[in-house]
């Protein structure tokens, strides 16, 4: 079925991403920087354009590092001995990473520098954000943390199994998001039911153990609570 093929395609893509995280120190640094920038952006009332530039900058750096890793692997397969042309190809792909990283630093300077100068402790806990920004940053952080944990512990596949249940984490996060945004007991209750069914399906399918589902749920709740409790409107 095309649905299974699509899921497998995502699995292969994320598997490549996880491999790069496990084997490339620079990718690990980029991932840490991405988490830091996304979390740091919560302290500022960014416009949609500014948030978009931040996300694009992060994506470009990670994309360039992935391409650089792929180029290095291909060259190592094709060339066993030292080759000047192979070295040039690797240097060029590495230069692409440097350029995108430099662009990201420049964008960060334009967006955050003046705001950072005016930042105070009182402002940190009273800053106001659009719910859309919080939702996007919250889900992005959870996704990155899930991928990072699976990479560190080398368990499961990108969309199946692993040290924590990503589905449970996102489901639990969605429940809290609905509560913070609506404060409707009915909507919250329905969301809890759907989250429970999601967790139950992962458990009955044998995809995750109860412990992995519980860890995923706790992760989703903690991240979402911190973000929406301290930064919501």
N, CA and C atoms as a LAMMPS dump frame, in Angstrom:
ITEM: TIMESTEP
0
ITEM: NUMBER OF ATOMS
699
ITEM: BOX BOUNDS ff ff ff
-5.0000000000000000e+02 5.0000000000000000e+02
-5.0000000000000000e+02 5.0000000000000000e+02
-5.0000000000000000e+02 5.0000000000000000e+02
ITEM: ATOMS id mol type element x y z
1 1 1 N 0.841 -1.196 0
2 1 2 C 0 0 0
3 1 3 C 0.877 1.248 0
4 2 1 N 0.328 2.309 -0.594
5 2 2 C 1.118 3.54 -0.696
6 2 3 C 1.383 4.154 0.67
7 3 1 N 0.466 3.898 1.63
8 3 2 C 0.677 4.446 2.971
9 3 3 C 1.917 3.822 3.607
10 4 1 N 2.047 2.483 3.462
11 4 2 C 3.208 1.791 4.021
12 4 3 C 4.488 2.238 3.336
13 5 1 N 4.424 2.438 2.011
14 5 2 C 5.603 2.905 1.283
15 5 3 C 6.01 4.294 1.761
16 6 1 N 5.007 5.143 2.012
17 6 2 C 5.297 6.497 2.495
18 6 3 C 5.942 6.446 3.878
19 7 1 N 5.4 5.593 4.753
20 7 2 C 5.961 5.45 6.1
21 7 3 C 7.394 4.93 6.031
22 8 1 N 7.616 3.951 5.155
23 8 2 C 8.975 3.409 4.995
24 8 3 C 9.934 4.469 4.471
25 9 1 N 9.435 5.325 3.572
26 9 2 C 10.276 6.403 3.035
27 9 3 C 10.707 7.348 4.157
28 10 1 N 9.754 7.701 5.027
29 10 2 C 10.085 8.55 6.167
30 10 3 C 11.062 7.84 7.099
31 11 1 N 10.845 6.532 7.29
32 11 2 C 11.752 5.756 8.131
33 11 3 C 13.18 5.809 7.606
34 12 1 N 13.333 5.62 6.294
35 12 2 C 14.66 5.65 5.683
36 12 3 C 15.289 7.036 5.814
37 13 1 N 14.474 8.062 5.591
38 13 2 C 14.993 9.435 5.673
39 13 3 C 15.454 9.768 7.084
40 14 1 N 14.619 9.453 8.07
41 14 2 C 14.981 9.756 9.451
42 14 3 C 16.124 8.86 9.912
43 15 1 N 16.184 7.616 9.363
44 15 2 C 17.304 6.73 9.695
45 15 3 C 18.623 7.353 9.249
46 16 1 N 18.611 7.988 8.073
47 16 2 C 19.808 8.688 7.603
48 16 3 C 20.168 9.839 8.517
49 17 1 N 19.156 10.552 8.986
50 17 2 C 19.37 11.66 9.904
51 17 3 C 19.983 11.16 11.213
52 18 1 N 19.435 10.06 11.723
53 18 2 C 19.939 9.482 12.972
54 18 3 C 21.38 8.999 12.806
55 19 1 N 21.671 8.384 11.655
56 19 2 C 23.04 7.924 11.408
57 19 3 C 24.018 9.1 11.425
58 20 1 N 23.605 10.205 10.81
59 20 2 C 24.473 11.388 10.794
60 20 3 C 24.701 11.918 12.199
61 21 1 N 23.666 11.876 13.037
62 21 2 C 23.802 12.34 14.417
63 21 3 C 24.755 11.441 15.194
64 22 1 N 24.631 10.131 14.979
65 22 2 C 25.458 9.181 15.713
66 22 3 C 26.927 9.271 15.334
67 23 1 N 27.199 9.532 14.062
68 23 2 C 28.567 9.419 13.558
69 23 3 C 29.284 10.746 13.331
70 24 1 N 28.528 11.839 13.228
71 24 2 C 29.141 13.119 12.903
72 24 3 C 29.084 14.075 14.089
73 25 1 N 30.249 14.438 14.588
74 25 2 C 30.306 15.347 15.743
75 25 3 C 29.703 16.705 15.402
76 26 1 N 29.952 17.185 14.179
77 26 2 C 29.411 18.48 13.786
78 26 3 C 27.888 18.475 13.775
79 27 1 N 27.292 17.354 13.344
80 27 2 C 25.836 17.267 13.35
81 27 3 C 25.309 17.323 14.77
82 28 1 N 26.011 16.704 15.696
83 28 2 C 25.609 16.758 17.103
84 28 3 C 25.635 18.199 17.618
85 29 1 N 26.674 18.935 17.218
86 29 2 C 26.774 20.341 17.624
87 29 3 C 25.659 21.172 16.997
88 30 1 N 25.336 20.895 15.724
89 30 2 C 24.25 21.614 15.057
90 30 3 C 22.92 21.342 15.748
91 31 1 N 22.728 20.103 16.171
92 31 2 C 21.476 19.735 16.831
93 31 3 C 21.352 20.44 18.176
94 32 1 N 22.449 20.49 18.927
95 32 2 C 22.442 21.195 20.207
96 32 3 C 22.151 22.675 19.992
97 33 1 N 22.774 23.253 18.966
98 33 2 C 22.544 24.665 18.645
99 33 3 C 21.093 24.911 18.261
100 34 1 N 20.496 23.984 17.5
101 34 2 C 19.1 24.129 17.082
102 34 3 C 18.169 24.125 18.289
103 35 1 N 18.417 23.204 19.226
104 35 2 C 17.606 23.14 20.44
105 35 3 C 17.751 24.436 21.238
106 36 1 N 18.981 24.906 21.357
107 36 2 C 19.24 26.142 22.114
108 36 3 C 18.534 27.339 21.477
109 37 1 N 18.635 27.471 20.165
110 37 2 C 18.034 28.613 19.465
111 37 3 C 16.517 28.575 19.573
112 38 1 N 15.921 27.393 19.384
113 38 2 C 14.465 27.28 19.489
114 38 3 C 13.991 27.632 20.902
115 39 1 N 14.712 27.148 21.905
116 39 2 C 14.35 27.464 23.281
117 39 3 C 14.581 28.945 23.576
118 40 1 N 15.688 29.491 23.082
119 40 2 C 16.038 30.886 23.309
120 40 3 C 15.017 31.827 22.668
121 41 1 N 14.451 31.407 21.518
122 41 2 C 13.495 32.252 20.81
123 41 3 C 12.203 32.449 21.596
124 42 1 N 11.965 31.58 22.587
125 42 2 C 10.772 31.723 23.417
126 42 3 C 10.817 32.995 24.26
127 43 1 N 12.014 33.515 24.501
128 43 2 C 12.154 34.696 25.335
129 43 3 C 11.865 35.994 24.576
130 44 1 N 11.587 35.889 23.282
131 44 2 C 11.397 37.081 22.469
132 44 3 C 10.11 36.986 21.669
133 45 1 N 9.462 38.114 21.497
134 45 2 C 8.208 38.163 20.749
135 45 3 C 8.516 38.271 19.256
136 46 1 N 8.906 37.155 18.663
137 46 2 C 9.283 37.156 17.252
138 46 3 C 8.06 37.228 16.352
139 47 1 N 8.207 37.935 15.245
140 47 2 C 7.15 37.94 14.243
141 47 3 C 7.194 36.622 13.473
142 48 1 N 6.182 36.366 12.65
143 48 2 C 6.164 35.135 11.869
144 48 3 C 7.329 35.107 10.879
145 49 1 N 7.649 36.262 10.333
146 49 2 C 8.765 36.342 9.394
147 49 3 C 10.074 36.015 10.086
148 50 1 N 10.29 36.567 11.276
149 50 2 C 11.521 36.301 12.023
150 50 3 C 11.62 34.84 12.43
151 51 1 N 10.509 34.278 12.896
152 51 2 C 10.508 32.861 13.264
153 51 3 C 10.79 31.999 12.042
154 52 1 N 10.218 32.395 10.898
155 52 2 C 10.471 31.663 9.661
156 52 3 C 11.935 31.696 9.258
157 53 1 N 12.574 32.846 9.421
158 53 2 C 13.998 32.964 9.097
159 53 3 C 14.849 32.081 10.018
160 54 1 N 14.468 32.022 11.286
161 54 2 C 15.196 31.168 12.232
162 54 3 C 15.084 29.708 11.817
163 55 1 N 13.87 29.263 11.499
164 55 2 C 13.651 27.868 11.11
165 55 3 C 14.378 27.547 9.809
166 56 1 N 14.316 28.458 8.85
167 56 2 C 15.004 28.245 7.565
168 56 3 C 16.511 28.148 7.768
169 57 1 N 17.045 29.002 8.63
170 57 2 C 18.489 28.983 8.892
171 57 3 C 18.913 27.658 9.519
172 58 1 N 18.132 27.195 10.492
173 58 2 C 18.439 25.911 11.134
174 58 3 C 18.371 24.783 10.116
175 59 1 N 17.322 24.799 9.297
176 59 2 C 17.129 23.738 8.296
177 59 3 C 18.266 23.721 7.287
178 60 1 N 18.719 24.894 6.866
179 60 2 C 19.797 24.959 5.871
180 60 3 C 21.105 24.399 6.422
181 61 1 N 21.403 24.717 7.665
182 61 2 C 22.636 24.204 8.27
183 61 3 C 22.595 22.677 8.369
184 62 1 N 21.478 22.154 8.856
185 62 2 C 21.345 20.7 8.977
186 62 3 C 21.362 20.039 7.597
187 63 1 N 20.689 20.653 6.63
188 63 2 C 20.675 20.129 5.261
189 63 3 C 22.085 20.079 4.679
190 64 1 N 22.837 21.151 4.853
191 64 2 C 24.195 21.199 4.32
192 64 3 C 25.083 20.147 4.981
193 65 1 N 24.909 19.95 6.283
194 65 2 C 25.707 18.941 6.992
195 65 3 C 25.343 17.535 6.526
196 66 1 N 24.074 17.299 6.249
197 66 2 C 23.652 15.996 5.729
198 66 3 C 24.258 15.731 4.356
199 67 1 N 24.227 16.746 3.497
200 67 2 C 24.827 16.606 2.168
201 67 3 C 26.33 16.376 2.282
202 68 1 N 26.977 17.117 3.177
203 68 2 C 28.412 16.958 3.392
204 68 3 C 28.743 15.535 3.848
205 69 1 N 27.931 14.999 4.755
206 69 2 C 28.141 13.631 5.229
207 69 3 C 27.967 12.631 4.097
208 70 1 N 26.932 12.831 3.271
209 70 2 C 26.677 11.931 2.144
210 70 3 C 27.833 11.965 1.145
211 71 1 N 28.349 13.166 0.874
212 71 2 C 29.472 13.306 -0.057
213 71 3 C 30.699 12.561 0.472
214 72 1 N 30.972 12.709 1.755
215 72 2 C 32.129 12.03 2.347
216 72 3 C 31.987 10.506 2.275
217 73 1 N 30.784 9.999 2.528
218 73 2 C 30.556 8.55 2.463
219 73 3 C 30.741 8.036 1.038
220 74 1 N 30.188 8.748 0.08
221 74 2 C 30.298 8.331 -1.322
222 74 3 C 31.754 8.33 -1.784
223 75 1 N 32.489 9.368 -1.417
224 75 2 C 33.896 9.458 -1.811
225 75 3 C 34.708 8.339 -1.17
226 76 1 N 34.418 8.041 0.106
227 76 2 C 35.133 6.957 0.777
228 76 3 C 34.85 5.604 0.121
229 77 1 N 33.653 5.439 -0.418
230 77 2 C 33.308 4.192 -1.107
231 77 3 C 34.035 4.085 -2.437
232 78 1 N 34.079 5.196 -3.165
233 78 2 C 34.654 5.186 -4.511
234 78 3 C 36.174 5.261 -4.507
235 79 1 N 36.746 5.891 -3.489
236 79 2 C 38.191 6.125 -3.471
237 79 3 C 38.809 5.539 -2.211
238 80 1 N 39.597 4.5 -2.376
239 80 2 C 40.265 3.863 -1.24
240 80 3 C 41.589 4.55 -0.912
241 81 1 N 42.266 5.033 -1.938
242 81 2 C 43.556 5.698 -1.758
243 81 3 C 43.379 7.21 -1.767
244 82 1 N 44.433 7.902 -1.352
245 82 2 C 44.38 9.362 -1.328
246 82 3 C 44.206 9.908 -2.742
247 83 1 N 43.286 10.864 -2.876
248 83 2 C 43.042 11.505 -4.161
249 83 3 C 42.881 13.002 -3.943
250 84 1 N 43.619 13.774 -4.721
251 84 2 C 43.528 15.235 -4.597
252 84 3 C 42.122 15.718 -4.942
253 85 1 N 41.52 15.136 -5.984
254 85 2 C 40.171 15.548 -6.387
255 85 3 C 39.141 15.176 -5.31
256 86 1 N 39.349 14.018 -4.696
257 86 2 C 38.443 13.621 -3.615
258 86 3 C 38.538 14.603 -2.45
259 87 1 N 39.751 15.038 -2.163
260 87 2 C 39.953 16.007 -1.089
261 87 3 C 39.263 17.329 -1.434
262 88 1 N 39.378 17.758 -2.693
263 88 2 C 38.722 18.995 -3.124
264 88 3 C 37.214 18.885 -2.969
265 89 1 N 36.653 17.724 -3.361
266 89 2 C 35.203 17.523 -3.257
267 89 3 C 34.751 17.609 -1.798
268 90 1 N 35.514 16.994 -0.904
269 90 2 C 35.166 17.05 0.517
270 90 3 C 35.291 18.473 1.057
271 91 1 N 36.323 19.188 0.617
272 91 2 C 36.506 20.562 1.076
273 91 3 C 35.362 21.463 0.617
274 92 1 N 34.908 21.243 -0.616
275 92 2 C 33.817 22.056 -1.157
276 92 3 C 32.522 21.792 -0.395
277 93 1 N 32.247 20.507 -0.125
278 93 2 C 31.026 20.192 0.622
279 93 3 C 31.104 20.737 2.039
280 94 1 N 32.301 20.727 2.627
281 94 2 C 32.474 21.303 3.963
282 94 3 C 32.293 22.816 3.923
283 95 1 N 32.72 23.443 2.817
284 95 2 C 32.558 24.891 2.668
285 95 3 C 31.084 25.271 2.635
286 96 1 N 30.26 24.397 2.046
287 96 2 C 28.817 24.655 2.014
288 96 3 C 28.248 24.732 3.425
289 97 1 N 28.754 23.874 4.302
290 97 2 C 28.309 23.89 5.7
291 97 3 C 28.734 25.184 6.376
292 98 1 N 29.959 25.597 6.124
293 98 2 C 30.475 26.83 6.736
294 98 3 C 29.651 28.037 6.301
295 99 1 N 29.299 28.084 5.01
296 99 2 C 28.525 29.213 4.495
297 99 3 C 27.139 29.266 5.135
298 100 1 N 26.47 28.118 5.211
299 100 2 C 25.136 28.103 5.813
300 100 3 C 25.198 28.409 7.309
301 101 1 N 26.252 27.951 7.975
302 101 2 C 26.417 28.252 9.398
303 101 3 C 26.662 29.749 9.6
304 102 1 N 27.476 30.331 8.73
305 102 2 C 27.715 31.768 8.796
306 102 3 C 26.44 32.557 8.563
307 103 1 N 25.63 32.099 7.613
308 103 2 C 24.341 32.74 7.355
309 103 3 C 23.448 32.664 8.583
310 104 1 N 23.455 31.509 9.261
311 104 2 C 22.632 31.336 10.453
312 104 3 C 23.068 32.285 11.565
313 105 1 N 24.365 32.432 11.737
314 105 2 C 24.889 33.348 12.751
315 105 3 C 24.485 34.789 12.431
316 106 1 N 24.55 35.163 11.156
317 106 2 C 24.183 36.521 10.734
318 106 3 C 22.7 36.778 10.989
319 107 1 N 21.849 35.806 10.655
320 107 2 C 20.418 35.938 10.897
321 107 3 C 20.147 36.061 12.396
322 108 1 N 20.838 35.247 13.195
323 108 2 C 20.668 35.294 14.648
324 108 3 C 21.069 36.664 15.194
325 109 1 N 22.136 37.219 14.66
326 109 2 C 22.584 38.551 15.085
327 109 3 C 21.512 39.606 14.793
328 110 1 N 20.961 39.569 13.573
329 110 2 C 19.954 40.559 13.174
330 110 3 C 18.691 40.45 14.026
331 111 1 N 18.309 39.235 14.381
332 111 2 C 17.045 39.031 15.079
333 111 3 C 17.177 39.19 16.589
334 112 1 N 18.261 38.649 17.172
335 112 2 C 18.339 38.545 18.625
336 112 3 C 19.197 39.597 19.318
337 113 1 N 20.159 40.21 18.622
338 113 2 C 21.151 41.027 19.32
339 113 3 C 20.514 42.188 20.08
340 114 1 N 19.719 43.017 19.393
341 114 2 C 19.121 44.171 20.063
342 114 3 C 18.148 43.75 21.154
343 115 1 N 17.389 42.693 20.897
344 115 2 C 16.445 42.209 21.899
345 115 3 C 17.18 41.681 23.132
346 116 1 N 18.305 40.989 22.909
347 116 2 C 19.05 40.41 24.02
348 116 3 C 19.582 41.488 24.947
349 117 1 N 19.915 42.644 24.409
350 117 2 C 20.425 43.728 25.229
351 117 3 C 19.366 44.256 26.198
352 118 1 N 18.102 44.13 25.809
353 118 2 C 17.017 44.655 26.625
354 118 3 C 16.399 43.583 27.524
355 119 1 N 16.918 42.365 27.466
356 119 2 C 16.322 41.257 28.208
357 119 3 C 16.577 41.396 29.708
358 120 1 N 15.562 41.163 30.489
359 120 2 C 15.682 41.181 31.956
360 120 3 C 14.952 39.975 32.522
361 121 1 N 15.201 39.677 33.776
362 121 2 C 14.556 38.52 34.4
363 121 3 C 13.038 38.671 34.442
364 122 1 N 12.567 39.88 34.702
365 122 2 C 11.127 40.098 34.731
366 122 3 C 10.507 39.892 33.356
367 123 1 N 11.233 40.334 32.332
368 123 2 C 10.731 40.201 30.977
369 123 3 C 10.641 38.736 30.572
370 124 1 N 11.606 37.928 31.041
371 124 2 C 11.632 36.511 30.682
372 124 3 C 10.336 35.816 31.081
373 125 1 N 9.821 36.137 32.261
374 125 2 C 8.647 35.431 32.766
375 125 3 C 7.332 36.138 32.441
376 126 1 N 7.399 37.238 31.733
377 126 2 C 6.177 37.941 31.36
378 126 3 C 6.048 38.143 29.855
379 127 1 N 6.965 37.537 29.094
380 127 2 C 6.958 37.709 27.653
381 127 3 C 5.698 37.087 27.059
382 128 1 N 5.167 37.641 25.988
383 128 2 C 3.931 37.157 25.384
384 128 3 C 4.219 36.654 23.983
385 129 1 N 3.588 35.537 23.627
386 129 2 C 3.805 34.927 22.323
387 129 3 C 2.483 34.529 21.697
388 130 1 N 2.479 34.447 20.385
389 130 2 C 1.331 33.886 19.692
390 130 3 C 1.298 32.385 19.938
391 131 1 N 0.114 31.817 20.16
392 131 2 C 0.008 30.375 20.385
393 131 3 C 0.635 29.545 19.269
394 132 1 N 0.531 30.027 18.029
395 132 2 C 1.084 29.281 16.902
396 132 3 C 2.589 29.101 17.052
397 133 1 N 3.274 30.135 17.512
398 133 2 C 4.719 30.056 17.72
399 133 3 C 5.045 29.02 18.792
400 134 1 N 4.284 29.059 19.89
401 134 2 C 4.535 28.126 20.979
402 134 3 C 4.307 26.683 20.537
403 135 1 N 3.234 26.463 19.802
404 135 2 C 2.925 25.114 19.33
405 135 3 C 4.042 24.6 18.438
406 136 1 N 4.47 25.433 17.502
407 136 2 C 5.5 25.014 16.547
408 136 3 C 6.814 24.712 17.259
409 137 1 N 7.248 25.604 18.129
410 137 2 C 8.504 25.417 18.846
411 137 3 C 8.412 24.219 19.785
412 138 1 N 7.288 24.069 20.453
413 138 2 C 7.085 22.95 21.372
414 138 3 C 7.197 21.612 20.653
415 139 1 N 6.465 21.449 19.556
416 139 2 C 6.491 20.187 18.818
417 139 3 C 7.863 19.945 18.179
418 140 1 N 8.512 21.006 17.73
419 140 2 C 9.843 20.869 17.129
420 140 3 C 10.855 20.376 18.157
421 141 1 N 10.802 20.938 19.364
422 141 2 C 11.724 20.518 20.424
423 141 3 C 11.491 19.054 20.804
424 142 1 N 10.231 18.654 20.91
425 142 2 C 9.931 17.261 21.254
426 142 3 C 10.449 16.331 20.165
427 143 1 N 10.216 16.69 18.905
428 143 2 C 10.668 15.846 17.788
429 143 3 C 12.186 15.704 17.798
430 144 1 N 12.888 16.812 17.987
431 144 2 C 14.352 16.784 17.999
432 144 3 C 14.868 15.948 19.168
433 145 1 N 14.248 16.103 20.345
434 145 2 C 14.676 15.343 21.515
435 145 3 C 14.439 13.845 21.332
436 146 1 N 13.32 13.484 20.701
437 146 2 C 13.028 12.064 20.445
438 146 3 C 14.089 11.474 19.52
439 147 1 N 14.395 12.19 18.436
440 147 2 C 15.415 11.725 17.495
441 147 3 C 16.773 11.614 18.188
442 148 1 N 17.091 12.616 19.024
443 148 2 C 18.38 12.609 19.725
444 148 3 C 18.48 11.425 20.683
445 149 1 N 17.41 11.145 21.422
446 149 2 C 17.42 10.03 22.366
447 149 3 C 17.567 8.689 21.645
448 150 1 N 16.871 8.54 20.51
449 150 2 C 16.987 7.299 19.749
450 150 3 C 18.395 7.158 19.17
451 151 1 N 18.995 8.286 18.831
452 151 2 C 20.359 8.25 18.301
453 151 3 C 21.355 7.867 19.388
454 152 1 N 21.184 8.43 20.569
455 152 2 C 22.113 8.175 21.671
456 152 3 C 22.047 6.718 22.125
457 153 1 N 20.816 6.201 22.258
458 153 2 C 20.656 4.848 22.789
459 153 3 C 20.569 3.784 21.705
460 154 1 N 20.623 4.199 20.425
461 154 2 C 20.649 3.268 19.29
462 154 3 C 19.561 2.199 19.408
463 155 1 N 18.352 2.631 19.641
464 155 2 C 17.257 1.678 19.818
465 155 3 C 16.095 2.008 18.9
466 156 1 N 15.461 0.939 18.351
467 156 2 C 14.289 1.124 17.523
468 156 3 C 14.61 1.717 16.163
469 157 1 N 13.549 1.959 15.403
470 157 2 C 13.671 2.639 14.118
471 157 3 C 13.122 4.042 14.295
472 158 1 N 13.326 4.935 13.319
473 158 2 C 12.902 6.315 13.498
474 158 3 C 11.429 6.494 13.876
475 159 1 N 10.542 5.703 13.248
476 159 2 C 9.115 5.863 13.51
477 159 3 C 8.521 4.667 14.245
478 160 1 N 9.369 3.787 14.749
479 160 2 C 8.865 2.602 15.42
480 160 3 C 9.854 2.149 16.489
481 161 1 N 9.323 1.93 17.696
482 161 2 C 10.172 1.457 18.778
483 161 3 C 11.115 2.524 19.288
484 162 1 N 12.047 2.111 20.134
485 162 2 C 13.022 3.05 20.663
486 162 3 C 12.887 3.242 22.155
487 163 1 N 13.822 3.986 22.717
488 163 2 C 13.891 4.193 24.155
489 163 3 C 12.673 4.934 24.696
490 164 1 N 12.072 5.808 23.868
491 164 2 C 10.849 6.523 24.244
492 164 3 C 9.868 6.478 23.084
493 165 1 N 8.59 6.568 23.394
494 165 2 C 7.554 6.58 22.364
495 165 3 C 7.293 7.999 21.899
496 166 1 N 7.664 8.29 20.654
497 166 2 C 7.427 9.617 20.104
498 166 3 C 5.951 9.91 19.933
499 167 1 N 5.181 8.893 19.554
500 167 2 C 3.734 9.073 19.403
501 167 3 C 3.095 9.464 20.732
502 168 1 N 3.503 8.79 21.803
503 168 2 C 2.955 9.105 23.128
504 168 3 C 3.369 10.495 23.581
505 169 1 N 4.612 10.876 23.278
506 169 2 C 5.092 12.208 23.657
507 169 3 C 4.289 13.299 22.961
508 170 1 N 4.063 13.136 21.658
509 170 2 C 3.309 14.134 20.909
510 170 3 C 1.84 14.14 21.311
511 171 1 N 1.291 12.949 21.607
512 171 2 C -0.102 12.865 22.034
513 171 3 C -0.299 13.569 23.372
514 172 1 N 0.599 13.305 24.32
515 172 2 C 0.515 13.948 25.633
516 172 3 C 0.695 15.461 25.508
517 173 1 N 1.616 15.853 24.631
518 173 2 C 1.837 17.28 24.396
519 173 3 C 0.577 17.939 23.835
520 174 1 N -0.077 17.263 22.906
521 174 2 C -1.293 17.813 22.293
522 174 3 C -2.399 17.994 23.322
523 175 1 N -2.499 17.066 24.264
524 175 2 C -3.506 17.171 25.324
525 175 3 C -3.299 18.449 26.128
526 176 1 N -2.064 18.696 26.538
527 176 2 C -1.783 19.897 27.325
528 176 3 C -1.97 21.172 26.505
529 177 1 N -1.574 21.126 25.237
530 177 2 C -1.75 22.296 24.368
531 177 3 C -3.229 22.659 24.27
532 178 1 N -4.071 21.654 24.07
533 178 2 C -5.515 21.893 23.976
534 178 3 C -6.054 22.497 25.271
535 179 1 N -5.554 22.008 26.408
536 179 2 C -6.016 22.547 27.684
537 179 3 C -5.582 23.993 27.88
538 180 1 N -4.306 24.283 27.6
539 180 2 C -3.806 25.642 27.793
540 180 3 C -4.497 26.649 26.863
541 181 1 N -4.826 26.228 25.643
542 181 2 C -5.404 27.152 24.666
543 181 3 C -6.911 27.304 24.801
544 182 1 N -7.611 26.25 25.24
545 182 2 C -9.073 26.3 25.291
546 182 3 C -9.628 26.361 26.716
547 183 1 N -8.918 25.716 27.657
548 183 2 C -9.393 25.577 29.038
549 183 3 C -10.8 24.984 29.069
550 184 1 N -11.081 24.144 28.081
551 184 2 C -12.367 23.47 27.98
552 184 3 C -12.224 22.047 28.495
553 185 1 N -13.029 21.706 29.491
554 185 2 C -12.952 20.372 30.067
555 185 3 C -13.379 19.311 29.06
556 186 1 N -14.349 19.641 28.224
557 186 2 C -14.82 18.684 27.218
558 186 3 C -13.72 18.405 26.2
559 187 1 N -13.115 19.468 25.665
560 187 2 C -12.045 19.3 24.679
561 187 3 C -10.866 18.559 25.296
562 188 1 N -10.545 18.907 26.542
563 188 2 C -9.443 18.248 27.238
564 188 3 C -9.725 16.76 27.429
565 189 1 N -10.94 16.427 27.827
566 189 2 C -11.311 15.029 28.063
567 189 3 C -11.242 14.222 26.778
568 190 1 N -11.747 14.784 25.694
569 190 2 C -11.692 14.092 24.404
570 190 3 C -10.237 13.875 23.97
571 191 1 N -9.403 14.879 24.205
572 191 2 C -7.977 14.757 23.855
573 191 3 C -7.301 13.667 24.676
574 192 1 N -7.664 13.574 25.96
575 192 2 C -7.099 12.531 26.822
576 192 3 C -7.474 11.147 26.307
577 193 1 N -8.728 10.996 25.887
578 193 2 C -9.182 9.711 25.34
579 193 3 C -8.374 9.338 24.104
580 194 1 N -8.181 10.302 23.201
581 194 2 C -7.416 10.039 21.976
582 194 3 C -5.96 9.709 22.298
583 195 1 N -5.394 10.413 23.276
584 195 2 C -4.009 10.141 23.675
585 195 3 C -3.888 8.744 24.275
586 196 1 N -4.888 8.365 25.075
587 196 2 C -4.886 7.023 25.672
588 196 3 C -4.978 5.948 24.597
589 197 1 N -5.833 6.17 23.605
590 197 2 C -5.966 5.207 22.508
591 197 3 C -4.666 5.102 21.705
592 198 1 N -3.984 6.233 21.544
593 198 2 C -2.693 6.221 20.844
594 198 3 C -1.68 5.379 21.609
595 199 1 N -1.6 5.596 22.911
596 199 2 C -0.669 4.825 23.748
597 199 3 C -1.035 3.345 23.748
598 200 1 N -2.331 3.061 23.835
599 200 2 C -2.781 1.666 23.862
600 200 3 C -2.435 0.955 22.555
601 201 1 N -2.587 1.668 21.422
602 201 2 C -2.284 1.054 20.126
603 201 3 C -0.803 0.717 20.004
604 202 1 N 0.059 1.576 20.558
605 202 2 C 1.504 1.312 20.521
606 202 3 C 1.853 0.116 21.4
607 203 1 N 1.156 -0.001 22.526
608 203 2 C 1.416 -1.097 23.456
609 203 3 C 0.918 -2.431 22.887
610 204 1 N -0.296 -2.45 22.365
611 204 2 C -0.875 -3.688 21.845
612 204 3 C -0.166 -4.161 20.58
613 205 1 N 0.358 -3.222 19.795
614 205 2 C 1.077 -3.596 18.58
615 205 3 C 2.47 -4.118 18.885
616 206 1 N 2.891 -3.976 20.132
617 206 2 C 4.227 -4.422 20.511
618 206 3 C 5.328 -3.475 20.062
619 207 1 N 4.934 -2.289 19.637
620 207 2 C 5.915 -1.302 19.179
621 207 3 C 6.718 -0.747 20.337
622 208 1 N 6.057 -0.547 21.461
623 208 2 C 6.714 -0.006 22.648
624 208 3 C 6.275 -0.772 23.88
625 209 1 N 7.132 -0.758 24.882
626 209 2 C 6.773 -1.303 26.182
627 209 3 C 6.045 -0.226 26.982
628 210 1 N 5.451 -0.631 28.105
629 210 2 C 4.753 0.334 28.953
630 210 3 C 5.723 1.41 29.444
631 211 1 N 6.957 0.996 29.775
632 211 2 C 7.96 1.944 30.257
633 211 3 C 8.287 2.982 29.192
634 212 1 N 8.453 2.562 27.945
635 212 2 C 8.787 3.484 26.854
636 212 3 C 7.64 4.451 26.589
637 213 1 N 6.406 3.952 26.677
638 213 2 C 5.24 4.82 26.501
639 213 3 C 5.159 5.832 27.637
640 214 1 N 5.422 5.374 28.863
641 214 2 C 5.388 6.262 30.024
642 214 3 C 6.459 7.343 29.918
643 215 1 N 7.672 6.965 29.498
644 215 2 C 8.754 7.942 29.341
645 215 3 C 8.409 8.973 28.274
646 216 1 N 7.806 8.506 27.167
647 216 2 C 7.404 9.43 26.114
648 216 3 C 6.337 10.392 26.599
649 217 1 N 5.375 9.87 27.346
650 217 2 C 4.304 10.716 27.892
651 217 3 C 4.866 11.765 28.84
652 218 1 N 5.775 11.341 29.713
653 218 2 C 6.386 12.278 30.668
654 218 3 C 7.185 13.352 29.934
655 219 1 N 7.939 12.941 28.915
656 219 2 C 8.72 13.909 28.139
657 219 3 C 7.816 14.954 27.495
658 220 1 N 6.728 14.49 26.851
659 220 2 C 5.799 15.417 26.205
660 220 3 C 5.158 16.369 27.188
661 221 1 N 4.787 15.856 28.357
662 221 2 C 4.137 16.689 29.371
663 221 3 C 5.098 17.74 29.919
664 222 1 N 6.326 17.323 30.238
665 222 2 C 7.298 18.25 30.828
666 222 3 C 7.632 19.402 29.879
667 223 1 N 7.97 19.054 28.63
668 223 2 C 8.333 20.095 27.661
669 223 3 C 7.178 21.057 27.435
670 224 1 N 5.985 20.524 27.222
671 224 2 C 4.816 21.362 26.941
672 224 3 C 4.434 22.212 28.144
673 225 1 N 4.493 21.627 29.34
674 225 2 C 4.139 22.388 30.54
675 225 3 C 5.081 23.564 30.739
676 226 1 N 6.375 23.309 30.579
677 226 2 C 7.357 24.388 30.753
678 226 3 C 7.106 25.513 29.757
679 227 1 N 6.93 25.143 28.492
680 227 2 C 6.778 26.156 27.452
681 227 3 C 5.472 26.937 27.608
682 228 1 N 4.367 26.234 27.79
683 228 2 C 3.071 26.92 27.827
684 228 3 C 2.771 27.568 29.173
685 229 1 N 3.317 27.028 30.242
686 229 2 C 3.073 27.624 31.555
687 229 3 C 3.811 28.953 31.714
688 230 1 N 5.042 28.984 31.211
689 230 2 C 5.865 30.174 31.412
690 230 3 C 5.793 31.173 30.267
691 231 1 N 5.365 30.726 29.089
692 231 2 C 5.45 31.607 27.923
693 231 3 C 4.12 31.842 27.22
694 232 1 N 3.04 31.232 27.674
695 232 2 C 1.756 31.422 26.991
696 232 3 C 1.18 32.773 27.317
697 233 1 N 0.223 33.17 26.467
698 233 2 C -0.383 34.496 26.644
699 233 3 C -1.277 34.502 27.876
